[in-house]
Each structure stands twice: as C-alpha cells, then as structure tokens.
C-alpha cells in the first residue's frame, strides 16, 4: 500500500488568487514491486521512491 499526503493554502483574491501546496508521496518509503505481463525485467518493476513536492498556482 502506498501512502501520500498533501496540504494546501489558498491566499484568495488579495494575493492574485495564489495557491500553494506541499506534498509527500510514499511517506514510509517502503520498497515494493509491481508485476507486469510483459517480459521486461522479468515482470518486476520497482515502485516509486519517496517524493517531496511544492506546487503553486495563480488564477488570472
């Protein structure tokens, strides 16, 4: 099971409708594999590593 979280804040019209978000994917950084039907890597693919991200957007 993969766990992630994201928090965001909307600054509203005072700051040009700015929205900032911070998130983490694969919080526990668990090593896992998925199976595939094709023959590349004998059907084993490593899962996504822990990822931190900052996201910003503005409406205009």
PDB file of N, CA, C and O in Angstrom:
ATOM      1  N   UNK A   1       0.837  -1.168   0.000  1.00  0.00           N
ATOM      2  CA  UNK A   1       0.000   0.000   0.000  1.00  0.00           C
ATOM      3  C   UNK A   1       0.890   1.242   0.000  1.00  0.00           C
ATOM      4  O   UNK A   1       1.880   1.309   0.729  1.00  0.00           O
ATOM      5  N   UNK A   2       0.534   2.199  -0.807  1.00  0.00           N
ATOM      6  CA  UNK A   2       1.300   3.438  -0.955  1.00  0.00           C
ATOM      7  C   UNK A   2       0.567   4.569  -0.242  1.00  0.00           C
ATOM      8  O   UNK A   2      -0.625   4.777  -0.469  1.00  0.00           O
ATOM      9  N   UNK A   3       1.275   5.304   0.620  1.00  0.00           N
ATOM     10  CA  UNK A   3       0.674   6.402   1.377  1.00  0.00           C
ATOM     11  C   UNK A   3       1.252   7.730   0.911  1.00  0.00           C
ATOM     12  O   UNK A   3       2.449   7.847   0.650  1.00  0.00           O
ATOM     13  N   UNK A   4       0.387   8.721   0.812  1.00  0.00           N
ATOM     14  CA  UNK A   4       0.813  10.059   0.444  1.00  0.00           C
ATOM     15  C   UNK A   4      -0.061  11.090   1.132  1.00  0.00           C
ATOM     16  O   UNK A   4      -1.148  10.772   1.614  1.00  0.00           O
ATOM     17  N   UNK A   5       0.414  12.316   1.174  1.00  0.00           N
ATOM     18  CA  UNK A   5      -0.363  13.400   1.768  1.00  0.00           C
ATOM     19  C   UNK A   5      -0.059  14.702   1.042  1.00  0.00           C
ATOM     20  O   UNK A   5       0.976  14.844   0.390  1.00  0.00           O
ATOM     21  N   UNK A   6      -0.987  15.654   1.170  1.00  0.00           N
ATOM     22  CA  UNK A   6      -0.822  16.958   0.525  1.00  0.00           C
ATOM     23  C   UNK A   6      -1.582  17.988   1.354  1.00  0.00           C
ATOM     24  O   UNK A   6      -2.722  17.748   1.752  1.00  0.00           O
ATOM     25  N   UNK A   7      -0.960  19.121   1.614  1.00  0.00           N
ATOM     26  CA  UNK A   7      -1.622  20.237   2.290  1.00  0.00           C
ATOM     27  C   UNK A   7      -1.525  21.453   1.384  1.00  0.00           C
ATOM     28  O   UNK A   7      -0.532  21.640   0.681  1.00  0.00           O
ATOM     29  N   UNK A   8      -2.569  22.279   1.409  1.00  0.00           N
ATOM     30  CA  UNK A   8      -2.604  23.441   0.524  1.00  0.00           C
ATOM     31  C   UNK A   8      -3.194  24.635   1.257  1.00  0.00           C
ATOM     32  O   UNK A   8      -3.958  24.483   2.210  1.00  0.00           O
ATOM     33  N   UNK A   9      -2.826  25.823   0.798  1.00  0.00           N
ATOM     34  CA  UNK A   9      -3.379  27.061   1.337  1.00  0.00           C
ATOM     35  C   UNK A   9      -3.733  27.980   0.178  1.00  0.00           C
ATOM     36  O   UNK A   9      -2.929  28.191  -0.730  1.00  0.00           O
ATOM     37  N   UNK A  10      -4.949  28.525   0.218  1.00  0.00           N
ATOM     38  CA  UNK A  10      -5.428  29.448  -0.806  1.00  0.00           C
ATOM     39  C   UNK A  10      -5.365  30.865  -0.232  1.00  0.00           C
ATOM     40  O   UNK A  10      -6.055  31.169   0.742  1.00  0.00           O
ATOM     41  N   UNK A  11      -4.548  31.726  -0.826  1.00  0.00           N
ATOM     42  CA  UNK A  11      -4.369  33.087  -0.330  1.00  0.00           C
ATOM     43  C   UNK A  11      -5.504  34.027  -0.722  1.00  0.00           C
ATOM     44  O   UNK A  11      -5.594  35.131  -0.185  1.00  0.00           O
ATOM     45  N   UNK A  12      -6.368  33.617  -1.640  1.00  0.00           N
ATOM     46  CA  UNK A  12      -7.524  34.424  -2.018  1.00  0.00           C
ATOM     47  C   UNK A  12      -7.196  35.559  -2.967  1.00  0.00           C
ATOM     48  O   UNK A  12      -6.068  35.678  -3.445  1.00  0.00           O
ATOM     49  N   UNK A  13      -8.209  36.410  -3.243  1.00  0.00           N
ATOM     50  CA  UNK A  13      -8.046  37.479  -4.230  1.00  0.00           C
ATOM     51  C   UNK A  13      -7.051  38.568  -3.814  1.00  0.00           C
ATOM     52  O   UNK A  13      -6.550  39.293  -4.674  1.00  0.00           O
ATOM     53  N   UNK A  14      -6.754  38.700  -2.520  1.00  0.00           N
ATOM     54  CA  UNK A  14      -5.796  39.719  -2.089  1.00  0.00           C
ATOM     55  C   UNK A  14      -4.411  39.480  -2.690  1.00  0.00           C
ATOM     56  O   UNK A  14      -3.664  40.431  -2.918  1.00  0.00           O
ATOM     57  N   UNK A  15      -4.071  38.241  -2.943  1.00  0.00           N
ATOM     58  CA  UNK A  15      -2.746  37.909  -3.492  1.00  0.00           C
ATOM     59  C   UNK A  15      -2.878  37.222  -4.848  1.00  0.00           C
ATOM     60  O   UNK A  15      -2.229  36.207  -5.100  1.00  0.00           O
ATOM     61  N   UNK A  16      -3.720  37.777  -5.721  1.00  0.00           N
ATOM     62  CA  UNK A  16      -3.896  37.287  -7.093  1.00  0.00           C
ATOM     63  C   UNK A  16      -4.300  35.820  -7.136  1.00  0.00           C
ATOM     64  O   UNK A  16      -3.864  35.076  -8.015  1.00  0.00           O
ATOM     65  N   UNK A  17      -5.138  35.404  -6.181  1.00  0.00           N
ATOM     66  CA  UNK A  17      -5.628  34.020  -6.120  1.00  0.00           C
ATOM     67  C   UNK A  17      -4.495  32.995  -6.112  1.00  0.00           C
ATOM     68  O   UNK A  17      -4.581  31.955  -6.765  1.00  0.00           O
ATOM     69  N   UNK A  18      -3.455  33.294  -5.380  1.00  0.00           N
ATOM     70  CA  UNK A  18      -2.308  32.398  -5.242  1.00  0.00           C
ATOM     71  C   UNK A  18      -2.692  31.184  -4.401  1.00  0.00           C
ATOM     72  O   UNK A  18      -3.369  31.316  -3.382  1.00  0.00           O
ATOM     73  N   UNK A  19      -2.260  30.015  -4.829  1.00  0.00           N
ATOM     74  CA  UNK A  19      -2.489  28.773  -4.097  1.00  0.00           C
ATOM     75  C   UNK A  19      -1.163  28.029  -4.015  1.00  0.00           C
ATOM     76  O   UNK A  19      -0.530  27.784  -5.042  1.00  0.00           O
ATOM     77  N   UNK A  20      -0.733  27.663  -2.802  1.00  0.00           N
ATOM     78  CA  UNK A  20       0.497  26.902  -2.601  1.00  0.00           C
ATOM     79  C   UNK A  20       0.170  25.575  -1.932  1.00  0.00           C
ATOM     80  O   UNK A  20      -0.692  25.507  -1.055  1.00  0.00           O
ATOM     81  N   UNK A  21       0.859  24.524  -2.350  1.00  0.00           N
ATOM     82  CA  UNK A  21       0.646  23.197  -1.774  1.00  0.00           C
ATOM     83  C   UNK A  21       1.989  22.512  -1.560  1.00  0.00           C
ATOM     84  O   UNK A  21       2.941  22.733  -2.309  1.00  0.00           O
ATOM     85  N   UNK A  22       2.051  21.685  -0.535  1.00  0.00           N
ATOM     86  CA  UNK A  22       3.229  20.894  -0.212  1.00  0.00           C
ATOM     87  C   UNK A  22       2.763  19.461  -0.026  1.00  0.00           C
ATOM     88  O   UNK A  22       1.757  19.215   0.639  1.00  0.00           O
ATOM     89  N   UNK A  23       3.491  18.511  -0.611  1.00  0.00           N
ATOM     90  CA  UNK A  23       3.063  17.122  -0.519  1.00  0.00           C
ATOM     91  C   UNK A  23       4.212  16.144  -0.433  1.00  0.00           C
ATOM     92  O   UNK A  23       5.363  16.470  -0.724  1.00  0.00           O
ATOM     93  N   UNK A  24       3.866  14.929  -0.022  1.00  0.00           N
ATOM     94  CA  UNK A  24       4.816  13.820   0.063  1.00  0.00           C
ATOM     95  C   UNK A  24       4.138  12.591  -0.520  1.00  0.00           C
ATOM     96  O   UNK A  24       3.006  12.271  -0.159  1.00  0.00           O
ATOM     97  N   UNK A  25       4.827  11.907  -1.417  1.00  0.00           N
ATOM     98  CA  UNK A  25       4.351  10.631  -1.951  1.00  0.00           C
ATOM     99  C   UNK A  25       5.217   9.525  -1.367  1.00  0.00           C
ATOM    100  O   UNK A  25       6.419   9.721  -1.189  1.00  0.00           O
ATOM    101  N   UNK A  26       4.644   8.385  -1.068  1.00  0.00           N
ATOM    102  CA  UNK A  26       5.328   7.240  -0.458  1.00  0.00           C
ATOM    103  C   UNK A  26       5.994   7.662   0.856  1.00  0.00           C
ATOM    104  O   UNK A  26       7.213   7.576   1.005  1.00  0.00           O
ATOM    105  N   UNK A  27       5.175   8.116   1.799  1.00  0.00           N
ATOM    106  CA  UNK A  27       5.648   8.646   3.088  1.00  0.00           C
ATOM    107  C   UNK A  27       6.599   7.695   3.803  1.00  0.00           C
ATOM    108  O   UNK A  27       7.638   8.122   4.305  1.00  0.00           O
ATOM    109  N   UNK A  28       6.258   6.418   3.855  1.00  0.00           N
ATOM    110  CA  UNK A  28       7.045   5.458   4.621  1.00  0.00           C
ATOM    111  C   UNK A  28       8.212   4.875   3.836  1.00  0.00           C
ATOM    112  O   UNK A  28       8.970   4.065   4.370  1.00  0.00           O
ATOM    113  N   UNK A  29       8.371   5.280   2.556  1.00  0.00           N
ATOM    114  CA  UNK A  29       9.460   4.840   1.681  1.00  0.00           C
ATOM    115  C   UNK A  29       9.640   3.327   1.716  1.00  0.00           C
ATOM    116  O   UNK A  29      10.756   2.819   1.822  1.00  0.00           O
ATOM    117  N   UNK A  30       8.529   2.628   1.625  1.00  0.00           N
ATOM    118  CA  UNK A  30       8.540   1.166   1.630  1.00  0.00           C
ATOM    119  C   UNK A  30       8.996   0.653   0.262  1.00  0.00           C
ATOM    120  O   UNK A  30       8.509   1.124  -0.766  1.00  0.00           O
ATOM    121  N   UNK A  31       9.909  -0.289   0.241  1.00  0.00           N
ATOM    122  CA  UNK A  31      10.349  -0.898  -1.020  1.00  0.00           C
ATOM    123  C   UNK A  31       9.291  -1.905  -1.459  1.00  0.00           C
ATOM    124  O   UNK A  31       8.953  -2.811  -0.698  1.00  0.00           O
ATOM    125  N   UNK A  32       8.777  -1.763  -2.640  1.00  0.00           N
ATOM    126  CA  UNK A  32       7.754  -2.670  -3.137  1.00  0.00           C
ATOM    127  C   UNK A  32       7.936  -2.855  -4.639  1.00  0.00           C
ATOM    128  O   UNK A  32       8.640  -2.087  -5.295  1.00  0.00           O
ATOM    129  N   UNK A  33       7.302  -3.868  -5.158  1.00  0.00           N
ATOM    130  CA  UNK A  33       7.407  -4.193  -6.577  1.00  0.00           C
ATOM    131  C   UNK A  33       6.025  -4.465  -7.134  1.00  0.00           C
ATOM    132  O   UNK A  33       5.137  -4.930  -6.419  1.00  0.00           O
ATOM    133  N   UNK A  34       5.849  -4.177  -8.399  1.00  0.00           N
ATOM    134  CA  UNK A  34       4.599  -4.497  -9.070  1.00  0.00           C
ATOM    135  C   UNK A  34       4.876  -5.543 -10.133  1.00  0.00           C
ATOM    136  O   UNK A  34       5.996  -5.644 -10.635  1.00  0.00           O
ATOM    137  N   UNK A  35       3.881  -6.305 -10.471  1.00  0.00           N
ATOM    138  CA  UNK A  35       4.017  -7.326 -11.508  1.00  0.00           C
ATOM    139  C   UNK A  35       3.451  -6.795 -12.817  1.00  0.00           C
ATOM    140  O   UNK A  35       2.510  -6.002 -12.828  1.00  0.00           O
ATOM    141  N   UNK A  36       4.037  -7.242 -13.910  1.00  0.00           N
ATOM    142  CA  UNK A  36       3.592  -6.828 -15.226  1.00  0.00           C
ATOM    143  C   UNK A  36       3.484  -8.057 -16.117  1.00  0.00           C
ATOM    144  O   UNK A  36       4.098  -9.091 -15.853  1.00  0.00           O
ATOM    145  N   UNK A  37       2.696  -7.927 -17.173  1.00  0.00           N
ATOM    146  CA  UNK A  37       2.513  -9.062 -18.073  1.00  0.00           C
ATOM    147  C   UNK A  37       3.569  -9.137 -19.168  1.00  0.00           C
ATOM    148  O   UNK A  37       3.720 -10.172 -19.816  1.00  0.00           O
ATOM    149  N   UNK A  38       4.300  -8.047 -19.378  1.00  0.00           N
ATOM    150  CA  UNK A  38       5.327  -8.136 -20.417  1.00  0.00           C
ATOM    151  C   UNK A  38       6.599  -8.750 -19.842  1.00  0.00           C
ATOM    152  O   UNK A  38       6.679  -9.021 -18.644  1.00  0.00           O
ATOM    153  N   UNK A  39       7.572  -8.962 -20.687  1.00  0.00           N
ATOM    154  CA  UNK A  39       8.754  -9.723 -20.285  1.00  0.00           C
ATOM    155  C   UNK A  39       9.936  -8.852 -19.864  1.00  0.00           C
ATOM    156  O   UNK A  39      10.990  -9.384 -19.517  1.00  0.00           O
ATOM    157  N   UNK A  40       9.788  -7.532 -19.887  1.00  0.00           N
ATOM    158  CA  UNK A  40      10.889  -6.657 -19.464  1.00  0.00           C
ATOM    159  C   UNK A  40      11.137  -6.836 -17.975  1.00  0.00           C
ATOM    160  O   UNK A  40      10.190  -6.869 -17.190  1.00  0.00           O
ATOM    161  N   UNK A  41      12.379  -6.951 -17.583  1.00  0.00           N
ATOM    162  CA  UNK A  41      12.761  -7.111 -16.172  1.00  0.00           C
ATOM    163  C   UNK A  41      12.048  -8.280 -15.503  1.00  0.00           C
ATOM    164  O   UNK A  41      11.814  -8.258 -14.295  1.00  0.00           O
ATOM    165  N   UNK A  42      11.709  -9.280 -16.270  1.00  0.00           N
ATOM    166  CA  UNK A  42      11.011 -10.470 -15.768  1.00  0.00           C
ATOM    167  C   UNK A  42       9.716 -10.110 -15.048  1.00  0.00           C
ATOM    168  O   UNK A  42       9.299 -10.801 -14.119  1.00  0.00           O
ATOM    169  N   UNK A  43       9.085  -9.025 -15.483  1.00  0.00           N
ATOM    170  CA  UNK A  43       7.801  -8.639 -14.916  1.00  0.00           C
ATOM    171  C   UNK A  43       7.876  -7.890 -13.606  1.00  0.00           C
ATOM    172  O   UNK A  43       6.831  -7.590 -13.029  1.00  0.00           O
ATOM    173  N   UNK A  44       9.063  -7.571 -13.104  1.00  0.00           N
ATOM    174  CA  UNK A  44       9.202  -6.853 -11.833  1.00  0.00           C
ATOM    175  C   UNK A  44       9.616  -5.404 -12.080  1.00  0.00           C
ATOM    176  O   UNK A  44      10.576  -5.145 -12.805  1.00  0.00           O
ATOM    177  N   UNK A  45       8.906  -4.480 -11.488  1.00  0.00           N
ATOM    178  CA  UNK A  45       9.225  -3.060 -11.589  1.00  0.00           C
ATOM    179  C   UNK A  45       9.270  -2.465 -10.193  1.00  0.00           C
ATOM    180  O   UNK A  45       8.344  -2.659  -9.405  1.00  0.00           O
ATOM    181  N   UNK A  46      10.323  -1.752  -9.884  1.00  0.00           N
ATOM    182  CA  UNK A  46      10.419  -1.097  -8.571  1.00  0.00           C
ATOM    183  C   UNK A  46       9.380   0.007  -8.479  1.00  0.00           C
ATOM    184  O   UNK A  46       9.098   0.691  -9.463  1.00  0.00           O
ATOM    185  N   UNK A  47       8.812   0.175  -7.291  1.00  0.00           N
ATOM    186  CA  UNK A  47       7.810   1.212  -7.075  1.00  0.00           C
ATOM    187  C   UNK A  47       8.436   2.590  -6.953  1.00  0.00           C
ATOM    188  O   UNK A  47       9.658   2.734  -6.938  1.00  0.00           O
ATOM    189  N   UNK A  48       7.586   3.595  -6.867  1.00  0.00           N
ATOM    190  CA  UNK A  48       8.022   4.987  -6.787  1.00  0.00           C
ATOM    191  C   UNK A  48       8.741   5.254  -5.464  1.00  0.00           C
ATOM    192  O   UNK A  48       8.261   4.819  -4.417  1.00  0.00           O
ATOM    193  N   UNK A  49       9.878   5.957  -5.480  1.00  0.00           N
ATOM    194  CA  UNK A  49      10.574   6.312  -4.232  1.00  0.00           C
ATOM    195  C   UNK A  49       9.846   7.464  -3.530  1.00  0.00           C
ATOM    196  O   UNK A  49       8.922   8.052  -4.091  1.00  0.00           O
ATOM    197  N   UNK A  50      10.263   7.779  -2.315  1.00  0.00           N
ATOM    198  CA  UNK A  50       9.668   8.915  -1.601  1.00  0.00           C
ATOM    199  C   UNK A  50       9.914  10.179  -2.411  1.00  0.00           C
ATOM    200  O   UNK A  50      11.025  10.422  -2.883  1.00  0.00           O
ATOM    201  N   UNK A  51       8.872  10.977  -2.566  1.00  0.00           N
ATOM    202  CA  UNK A  51       8.944  12.198  -3.357  1.00  0.00           C
ATOM    203  C   UNK A  51       8.338  13.356  -2.570  1.00  0.00           C
ATOM    204  O   UNK A  51       7.205  13.260  -2.097  1.00  0.00           O
ATOM    205  N   UNK A  52       9.082  14.442  -2.429  1.00  0.00           N
ATOM    206  CA  UNK A  52       8.582  15.676  -1.821  1.00  0.00           C
ATOM    207  C   UNK A  52       8.338  16.674  -2.942  1.00  0.00           C
ATOM    208  O   UNK A  52       9.137  16.767  -3.874  1.00  0.00           O
ATOM    209  N   UNK A  53       7.235  17.427  -2.860  1.00  0.00           N
ATOM    210  CA  UNK A  53       6.985  18.405  -3.908  1.00  0.00           C
ATOM    211  C   UNK A  53       6.310  19.656  -3.359  1.00  0.00           C
ATOM    212  O   UNK A  53       5.587  19.608  -2.363  1.00  0.00           O
ATOM    213  N   UNK A  54       6.561  20.767  -4.025  1.00  0.00           N
ATOM    214  CA  UNK A  54       5.935  22.052  -3.747  1.00  0.00           C
ATOM    215  C   UNK A  54       5.243  22.481  -5.029  1.00  0.00           C
ATOM    216  O   UNK A  54       5.841  22.457  -6.105  1.00  0.00           O
ATOM    217  N   UNK A  55       3.985  22.871  -4.911  1.00  0.00           N
ATOM    218  CA  UNK A  55       3.192  23.215  -6.086  1.00  0.00           C
ATOM    219  C   UNK A  55       2.581  24.596  -5.878  1.00  0.00           C
ATOM    220  O   UNK A  55       2.097  24.900  -4.788  1.00  0.00           O
ATOM    221  N   UNK A  56       2.600  25.420  -6.895  1.00  0.00           N
ATOM    222  CA  UNK A  56       1.998  26.745  -6.818  1.00  0.00           C
ATOM    223  C   UNK A  56       1.147  27.021  -8.040  1.00  0.00           C
ATOM    224  O   UNK A  56       1.451  26.551  -9.137  1.00  0.00           O
ATOM    225  N   UNK A  57       0.075  27.789  -7.851  1.00  0.00           N
ATOM    226  CA  UNK A  57      -0.766  28.165  -8.983  1.00  0.00           C
ATOM    227  C   UNK A  57      -1.382  29.537  -8.724  1.00  0.00           C
ATOM    228  O   UNK A  57      -1.569  29.952  -7.580  1.00  0.00           O
ATOM    229  N   UNK A  58      -1.691  30.228  -9.824  1.00  0.00           N
ATOM    230  CA  UNK A  58      -2.350  31.538  -9.763  1.00  0.00           C
ATOM    231  C   UNK A  58      -3.450  31.564 -10.806  1.00  0.00           C
ATOM    232  O   UNK A  58      -3.281  31.055 -11.914  1.00  0.00           O
ATOM    233  N   UNK A  59      -4.573  32.157 -10.449  1.00  0.00           N
ATOM    234  CA  UNK A  59      -5.665  32.340 -11.411  1.00  0.00           C
ATOM    235  C   UNK A  59      -5.545  33.746 -11.996  1.00  0.00           C
ATOM    236  O   UNK A  59      -5.251  34.706 -11.285  1.00  0.00           O
ATOM    237  N   UNK A  60      -5.777  33.847 -13.293  1.00  0.00           N
ATOM    238  CA  UNK A  60      -5.750  35.172 -13.912  1.00  0.00           C
ATOM    239  C   UNK A  60      -6.780  35.239 -15.006  1.00  0.00           C
ATOM    240  O   UNK A  60      -6.923  36.274 -15.658  1.00  0.00           O
TER     241      UNK A  60
END
